Structures are given as structure tokens and as C-alpha cells.
Amino acid sequence: MEFSKFNFKSKSEIEDFCHKSDISLGFSENIDVLKRPVRIGNVIVKNSLGIHPMEGCDGGTDGIPGELTKRRYERFSSGGAGLIWFEATAVDIKGKANPHQLFMDNGNVGSFSSIREDIERNSSGGSPVVIMQLTHSGRFSKPSGKPEPVLECKNDILDRHQRLQKLNVISDDELEKLEDDFAASAELAYKAGFDGVDMKACHRYLNSGLLSAFTREGRYGGDFKGRTRFICNCVDKIRDQVNDPSFIIGTRMNIFDSIPYPYGFGVERMNYMVPDFKEPIELAKILYEKGVKIINVTMGTPYYNPHINRPFDTGEYIPVEHPLEGVARLINGAAQIKKGIPEMVIMGTGYTWLRNYAPYAAAYVKENGMADIIGFGRQALSYPDCINDILDKGEMDQKKCCITCGKCVELMRAGSTPGCAIRDKETYMPLYMKLSE
């Protein structure tokens, strides 16, 4: 279903629309500001642009990266990004989101070393920093291709949306064991040559769900300390397991679920459509003290409210807001976290819908200290060399940009291999056409 096709002919048209619609979104012509390096602890990121974790669902059933996985990172690494946030890699087979999600163990760690070496070899202008996203998919687990949800707690809204008949809530003892799995996977990532790991806490996968487990009893729910216990324990165990101060521990974290209380994190209790960043900022401060130096900020969940997560032109429903409102929410939300804890490196999201005008929004954000690194997700699938074009030419080619049509998501939801069926059509359009067979 279509909502609002992108029809702006100039940056000034977007600015006029935002002004008339009371949407807070700024633009700057100072593209050179995006060339600035960024320090994360002891590590230097060569510029202020990065790629978000874009899962390809194209590994082997043994968890090893496949040929399309390698191709994706060859394209990413040659595209000029200062930071590549490597896609979701499961720490437990039961927590895989699909049978072809990556999974690392002692037996296949060499294949991940190889892909990390490929990234360095293929990179332009110096090697990017590469952070591996560690995940357990929780309620969205499908290790064998069919739903096998592992719930953080009962959730009347998401349980009903997923049409769950049986509620399999993970126990405190299982969560404690899972903390060790995250730490062990982090050590494997370190051995494979990755610069750091992400304790994934977004989009309502397990760790994200625990942050809003107000109704859960026991050690990992209820009050703020209980709901943040899992991520805090994992960070502590990772730091103990990997005794290298240069190794980055980060998190891609939901700062706003847009799900009603008591089931949503970062929401006003009386109006779940309004963010309340008090707890996300409080958690960010705690994590910083524990050694987390970068947060990749995001919102919502693609399974329930994808317009919050990634504003689109075409999707499964018509949103109640213009996509620019979603873009502004993501950008300004990241700025609020940066304001709340200025010493934390913040990676922002929400730029893809802007197409070739994204660099100007990114420059404004960087210029005004609203985020340190600007990340691209869907844009990187359709236009992997967009960062080189931004840095070398000062602009993006509109004809290469993602059109937010949702075909990549349709491929993933159908159990296929997601990619851009429009801009990378020789590889992914045949897969997309099979969906209608």
C-alpha cells in the first residue's frame, strides 16, 4: 500500500514542507564535516559515516557466511564507510531469526576471520571499524523456519499481534546462561578480528523486550534495575572475557518502542506515541560507566510498527503520519541521547527516506553535535557506494537511491534472501519474482 511517494524536487521544498508542518529537521551544505574522524575509546573511525547491520539471511544452516554474504560485505567495504555494523549473528541456535542467520562457534570462527580480512582488503581509503551485532531473536525466533518464540514476558499487545497460542517465557536461569553465551560469542568475534561487538537491544528482540519487561517477575523484570540486569550483566561478562581495552562494546538500542505501557520502553505512560527518554538516557549513562562507548540509536520494531523503525513509501499499511515526521523523530531522538550523555558516541539512523538529500541532513546533525556517526541501512543495500559519493563528490546520485518500496522486507518475511530488487535487480529481482509463483 502506498502512503506518500517522495516527490520533492529540491532541498528547499523539503525545508518548506517541514516548516509548514512543524517538523523539526535541519539541513546544511557543509558536507565536508562528514569527513571528520571519530574516536571510540582507543579506536579511530576514519570518517563520520557508517552502515547499519543489514541482515541477508544468506548464510549456511551451519551459520557460515554464504557467497551472497561475502558479496554484500565486499560492496559495503569498498563503499567508503568509516564503520560497518556487521549483521545480526546469533549467540544461540535457538535464538536464530531464520535458518540462514549467521551463527558463530569454535568450529566455524575461521569463516568469520576470512570475511573480516576481506573487508579490510576491499576497503577504500583505509580499513573501516567493524562491529559484530550479537543477537538472540527472542519472540521472533525461527531457527527451523517456523515460529519458535522465546518470550521475555507476557505481552498482551505483541502476543496478540503474533497470534501466539503458547507462551514460552524464558526463565531466569536460562537468561543467566545466555549471558555467558553472549560473552563467549564476543570472545570469538575478537579472535576473528572484529573491532567490537554490539549487545543488540533493539526492535523487540530478546534483550530489547527485557528492557520493557515491566510485568515480568524475578531477577530480570519489574523495576528499572531488573529490566536492565541482562544487558548490564552481559556487558560486564564480555569485558571480563575479552581483556583488551581497545575492543569496543556497543549496543544498538531502542530508545522508543511506541508500544503502550506496560509493554513499551521509552514511552510516556499516558501516551505511547510520545517518547520519554528518561530511562534510555539513564541506561546509557550506566552502560558508559561499564565501558560501552557507542550506542546505535533506533526505535520501534519492523514486526509491529515499521513506520516508526524505517519510514517508507510503500508498506503493509498506511501510517498515521508523513514519513518526514518519522525521519525527524529518529534524528531528534538520537540528539536527545547525545545531549543526555555527551561523552557517548552516538550513531544515528533514519536518513534513507530522504534519498539524495540525506547528506545535507547528516551534515546538519554532525555540525550541531546531534550525533557522531551517521548510519545508512536500506540505502546501503541499494547504493553501497553512496558514502564514497558523499565524501568525494559532495552529493548522492538520486537514480541510485533506495526508494523505500519495501521489497527487501518482503523477501525477508517470505523466508527468502533480502536485498534490493530495484537497484541490484540482476541478483535480487529473480528472488522477488519467485514470491508470486
N, C-alpha and C positions, 0 to 999 in steps of 0.2 A: 504494500500500500504506500502511495506517495503522500508526503506531507508538504514539504516546502522545498522545491527544487532551487538549487543555488543559481541565482540569476543576477548577481551583482556584476556590474561592468567595470567597477573601479573601487579602489580602497575608500575613496571619499563617499561613495554610495553606501558602503558598509558603515562608515562613521556616521553618516546622516541617519541611517536606519536605527543605529544604536542610540543616538541622541534622542530621536523621536520616541523610541520605545523604552527609554530609561534603562538601557542595558549598559553596564559599565565595562567597556572594552577599549583599550588604547592601542595605538599604532605609532611606530617610529621608523624613520628612514635610515637610522644608524645601524645598518646590518653588520658593520664591522665589529660591533660589540659582541656578536655571537662567536667571534674568533678567539675570544679570551679563554685561556686555560682555567680549569677548576681544580682545586685541591680537595681530595677526600682523604683525610688523615695524612698518611705518608705517600699517597699516590696522586699523581698529576694526570688529569684528563686533558687531552690536547686541545679541545675546544668545548664550547658550551652547548653542543647538540648531541642527542643520543637517540637510540632506538629502543622502544619498549619491548617486553617479552611477547613475541608473536608465535604462538604455538602452531606447528604444522601438522601434527597428528600423522607423521610420516616416518616414524621410527619402526624398527622391527618389534615383534612381540616380545623379544628378549630385552627391549629397552635401548638397543643400539641405534644411533642416528643412521637414517637411510640416505639414499642418494639425493632425494629432494631436500632433506635436512641440510646436507652438505652444500647443495646448490644455494639454498637460502642464505646461509652464512657467508658464502663466497660473495654473494651480491651485497649483503649488508656490509661486510668488511671492506670491500672496495669502494663503498659509497661515501666514506669520509667521516663517519660518526666518531666522536670522541669517546663515547660509551655505548657498548652493546649490552643490553639487559637480556641475557640468554634465556630462552623459553622455559616454561614450567617443566621441571624434572622431578618425578615422584620419588619420595623417600621410602615408600612402602607400596608394594604391588597392589594391595587392597585399596589404596588411595589414588590409583590412576584414573584420570578422567575419561580415558578411552584405551582400547587395547594397544594402540600405537603411540601412546605418550612415552616420552623418554624416561628411562629408569636406570640409575647407575648403581653398580655394585662392584665388588672386588674383581669379578670376572670380566667385566667389560669396560673398566675405567680407561683402558688404553684407547678405546674408540673416541672417548671424550678428549683425551690428550691430543689425539690426532686432529679433531675438529678445532681445538683451541690453537694448535700450531698452524692450521690452515688459515684461520682468521688473521693471525699475525703476519703470515706470509703474503696474504692477499690484500692487506690493508694499504691504503694510500696515505702518505704524509705522516707515518708513524703509527705504531700499533694502538688500537683502541683499548680502553679498560673494559674487561668482560666480567660481568657479574651473573652467576647462575641462580635462577629462581628455583628454590626448593619448595615442593608443594605436597600437600595431601588434599584431595579434592572433596573430602567430607561428604556432604549430602549430594554432591554431583558426581560421585564415583561411579565409573562404569568400566572396571578392569577387564571384563569379558565382552563388553559391547552392549550389555543390558544394565539397567539401573541397579546398583547395589549400594544404596546410600548409607553413609556412616554419619549420623547426625550429632551435632554439638549439643542440641537440646530440642525439645518440642517447640515448634514454631507454627502457630495456627495459620499464619499467612502463607509462608513458603511451603509448609506441608500440604496445604490445600491446593496451592498452585501446582505443585509437583504431583498431586494426586497420590500421595503416599498412603498405602494401605497398612504397612507395618513400620513402626518407628524403632529403628535400631540406633539407640543413643550410646555413644562411646563412653566407656567407664573411666573413672579417674585413673585407675591402674593402667589402662590401655593408653591414656594420654601421657602418663609418666614414661611409659616405654617408648612412645612415639617421640618424646623429647630426645631420647638417646639416638633414635633413627635420624632425626634432623642433624644432630651433631656428627654422627658417623658419615652422613652424606656430605656434610660440609668439609670434612677431612678428605673425602675422596675428591671433591671439587678442587681442593687445594693441591692435592697430589697430581691432578690432571692439568694444573697450570692456570686455573681460573684465578682472577684477581680478588674475588669475593663471592659471597652468596647473599641471596635475598630470602629472609624468612617471610614467605608470602602470607600476607594478611589482608587480602582484598577479594572483592567480588563474591563474597559469601561462601568461599571455600572454607575448609575446616577452621583454620586459625582466625579468619575474618568472622565466622559465625560465633566463635568463642568470645570475641570482643563484645558481642551483644547478647551473651547468654544470661540475661537478667533472671530468667526463670529456672536456670539450672541449679540444682543443689550440689553440695560437695565442694571440693577444693577449687574447681575450675569454673565457677559461675557465681551469680548473685551480685556481689558488690564489685567495685572497680578493681580491687586487688585480686579478687578471684577470677574475674573475666580477663585480666591481663597476665595472669600467672603463667599460662602456657608460653606465650611469646617471650616473656621475660626469662623464664627458665631455659628456653631453647637458646636464647642469645648467650646466657651465662655458660651453658654447656658447650656451645660452639666455640666460644672464646677459650675455654679450658682445653678443648680438643685440638684446636689449631693455635699453637703457641707462636704466632707470628704477628707482631703489631701492624704490619703492612697489609695483612689480609682484611678486606673490607667485609663488614657485616652490615647489611642494609635491610630494608623492608619495603615492599610495595604495599601500601596500606590504604584501605578505605577510610576516608575521613568523614564520609557522609553516605549512609546506606539508602536513605529515602524510603525506609520501611518503618511503619508505625511502631512506637514504643509499646510494649517492652521487647520488641524484636529487632529494633534498628539501632546501630551505633552512630553517634554524631548527629542525632536528630533532636529537634525540640520535642518535648514530651507532649505538648498540646497540638503540634502541627508538624507532622513528619516530612512535609515538603520544605521545611525551613531548617537549614543546618544549625547545629550547635557544636562549635569546635572546642569546647572546654575540655572534654575528655580526650579527644585526639591530641591536643596540644600537651595535656598533662602526660599522656603516654609517650609522646615524642621526647619530652624532657627526661623521663625515666630511662628511655632507651639510649638517649645520648650519653647519659652518665654510665651506662653499661657498655659503651663502646660502639653503638650504632651511629654512624656518621652521615648516612644518606637515607632519605625517605623518598620513594617514588610515589607521589600522591595521586589517588584516584577515588572514584565514587561509584555507587550503585552496583548492580550485577547484570550481566548480559542475559541471564536466565529469567529475570523478572521485570526489570525496568531499564532496558538497554539504552534508552534515550538519555538517561542520566549518566550512563557509563561512556557512551560514544554517540554524540548527536549525529543523526542520519537524515538522508533524503528519502530513502525507501526502507521500509521495515515491516514487521508483522502487525503493527498497529499505528494509529495516528496519535502522536504525542499531544499533550495539552499545551505545549509551549513551542515557540520558534526555536530552531536549533541554536541560534546565536545566544539564547538565554542559557542553554546548556554549556556552550563553549565558555561563556563568561563565568558561570558557576565553577567550572573546573579550574579555570585560570585564577580567579579571585580566591577560591578555596585554598589553593596552593600558597597564595600570597599570605593568607591568614596564618597558615602553619609556619611559614618563614618568619613572619612578624612575631609570632609567639615564641619561637626559638631560633634566633638569627644565626647561631653558630652551626645549626644543622644544614647540610647540603640538601637542597630540595630539587627534585626533578619533577617538572610539570607535564601535564597532559592536556588534551582537548583541542589540539590545533588542526587536526586533519580536515575537519569540515570547512575550514577557511580556504582550502586549496592554495593557490599561488599567493594569497595574501597572508598566509601564515608567518612568513619570515618577519613581516612588519609588526605583527602582534608579539612574536617571540622577542624581537629587538626591544619593544617597549617594556616587556616583562623583565628582561635582563637589565636594561638601562635603569629601571626603577627598583631593582633588588627584590622583585616579587618571586623569583625562582633563580636557581643557579644553572640548571641544565634544562633545556627544552627537549622533550621527547616526542617522537613520532611513532605511531603504531601502524594502523592500516595504511598510512601514507608510505611506510617503508616497504610494504608488500607490493604496492603498485608502482612505486617510484623509488627504488632503493638507492639511486644516486642523487636524491634530492638534496642531501646535505652538501655534497661537493658543489652542486649548482648554487646553493645559497652562499657558501663561503667563497667560491671562485668567481661567480657571475653576479652575485648580489640579488638573485631572484630565482624563482622556480618556473618551470615550463607548465602552463596550465593544461596542455594536452597530455601530460604525463601524470597529472594528479589523480589521486583517489577521488571517485565521485560518490562515495558513501552509499553505494547501491545495496550493500548487504550480501552480495553473492558469496563473499568469503565466509560469512557466518552461516549461510545456507549450506555450504559444503561441509562445514564442521558439524552442524546439527544433524546432517544426514549420515554422519559417520564416515565421510569421505576426507580427502586431504585439502584443507583450506589454502587458498591463495587467491590472487587477483585474476578473475576470469576475463576482465576487460583489458587491462594493461599488460598482462602476462598470459595472453589468451592461448598461445600455442601449447603451453603447459597445462593450464587450468580450465580452459573452456571445454575441452573434451570431458573432463571430470564433471563439470557442471551440467553438460548436456545429458549425461548418464542419469542425472537425478530425475529427469522426466520420462525415462524409458520404462 
